[in-house]
Amino acid sequence: MKPPEALALPTLGGPHGVTAEFPTLDHILRWKEGHCTYANGYYRLVESPFHQVFRESLQRPAGSSVSLFPSLRAAWQCALEGLLRLQRPHVLEVLAPLTPEPWAEAPGALAGFPLPVSLSLPHRLPEVTPAAVWLLFHPEPESWLTNHPTELDAFAAQGGRLLVVTPQLPQAPLPRFVQAWCVPLVHEGDLSAVFSPDTPRVLKELAEGRKKRGAVVSTRTLERHRQGLPELPTRASAAVLQQLQEWEHATAGALFPSGMAAVTAALDLVRRPERSRIVVVGLLYGDTYGFLEARTATGSGPVTYLSVSDAAHLPDVLGPDVAAVLTETLTNPLLEVPDLRTLAAACRSQDIPLIVDNTFATPLNCQPLEEGADLVIHSTTKYLSGGNDHGGGVVLTQQRGLARMLQRYQAQWGLRMAEEEAVVLQQRLHTFPERLARFNANGKQLARFLKRHSGTQAVFHGSLQPRHQRPAHLSGFGGVVSFQLQEDSLAGLRRFYDALGPPLHKAPSLGSDQTLLCPYALLAHYHEPDAFFREHGLSRYLVRVAAGSEPHFTPVLEQLDQALLKSLQPNR
């Protein structure tokens, strides 16, 4: 079968851009229907040309592919989770040395894993069972494979799959039962690779794991390695973290390679086998759902969903099995505002952590830790950067116990914001207060404009609430505004979307200094049934505009006006 066509999209942010534009609605529909793929796009979902060039520079055995990760632990953990989605053993068999090397930290890393874990020495192979999964940590795995032909033939015949973690690159073609070969590529540990069979199913699981965990490699890191330059000192990371802690009134935190890496870190931090359920209040960023559901699929724990309007019933759904309550300061995409103090009080009464994603509000519009949150998350890719050319995330806290757990977690995973990305972010933070004032003002102006326009039937933004009903913990509502077209149909959306032009950019992100727009519901929930949209009060054709920080915003409104009027015109 011929693979889908790979197309290039206009990139925003230059060579290190983190998102790309969909020029027409058909570009989105064809992609969602599987008729094409893209050679560039949002940095966590589509590998950049930097990644492609670097992968092609690596020597690999015939019949194998290479996937890049920012740490060895992230590499083998994503590979393992993908493997466990393909087959479900009763026990995970780990073969590791008694005195592990720095690259072989299996026992501690698998604490709390959703499957029973059995530890063996590499020379003592476990009993072969049907569809078994073995995780091997070995300095010379090719010799190990040669020394155990009979046992491994039986292992393969029973449908077993082997995942290898080693400091040695593979030299020979991978045996058919080797699902992944994980290896560090540099001594500093900020770049690792997974060699895997060149089969669509395996590659899809690896890509999905990297996407859901946000374990992405910075394009700037790849450029540094390609040029043979040394690793940068961590001065920028320290300065960035100090500034974010000051703005959020936090005492500790950790920087991550993406916003999703920060989300998954916060959730992994609080989940235990006996306390694995997550309670979600309000709508979330689409890929946060993906991670929650994927972890449920491997047995990590169920998820309970509450709408913002039902948040008063939170005490009724809490219990000893709940690991955390998760919400967003401004929900995505309907911009609802949960009552953080009420949520925090309910959580505190049962000693349950409250995790708040504050990306949409930013740390200068809201400080959730002051409202009782235990952990706060930001995607620094968005407002804090603003340039569409930085990727990162952060988790912040005021609590010493959580701070220690966060530091241990990051040390185990090796997931850190690349120093090159921290340098870029440090520069952008200097202008953030000034840019945020314009984000807030432009968002308010945009919401009022859309509310009055005949081309819309519903508009969502906190500034549209009566002043006396606005929450006291928010000093501004940011630039994101969502709306429903008056002609709420695929045809109406097509007329509107395809009529848009500069200075708007039709790209799926937010917090950019340039105004971005996307058909959010189609992008985030394309394959969901109609019942999903009814349950969440969403239109399938909902549009999300992320107002930029442009000093002169009128041209943006003029372009929207023209496209909205076009949406009202029937097809001719």
Buried (B, 14 or more C-beta within 10 A) or exposed (E): EEEBEEBEBEBBBEEBBBBBBBBEBBBBBBBEEEEBBBBBBBBBBBBBBBBBEBBEEEEBBEEBBBBBBBBBBBBBBBBBBBBBBBBEBEEBBBBBBEEEEEBBBBEEBBEEBBBEBEBBEBEEBBEBBEEBBBBBBBBEBBEBBEEBEEBBEBBBEEEBBBBBBBBBBBEEEBBEBBBBBBBBBEEEBBBBBBBBBBEEEBBEBBBBBBBBBBBBBBBBBBBBBEEEEEBBEBEBBEBBBEBBBEBBBBEBBBBBBBBBBBBBBBBBBBBEEEBBBBBBBBBBBBBBBBBBEBBBEBEBBEBBBBBBEEBEEBEEBBEEEBBBBBBBBBBBBBBBBBBBBBBBBBBEEEEBBBBBBBBBBBBBBBBBBBBBBBBBBBBBBBBBBBBBBBBBBBBBBBBEEBBEBBEEBBEBBBBBBBBBBBBBBBBBBEEBEEBBEBBBBBBBBBBBBBBEBEBBEBBBBBBBEEEEEBBEBBBBBBBBBBBBBBBBEBEBBBBBBBBBEEBBBBBBBBBBBBBBBBBBBBBBBBEBEEEEBEEBEBBBBBBBBBBBBBEEBEEBBEBBBEBBBBBBEEEE
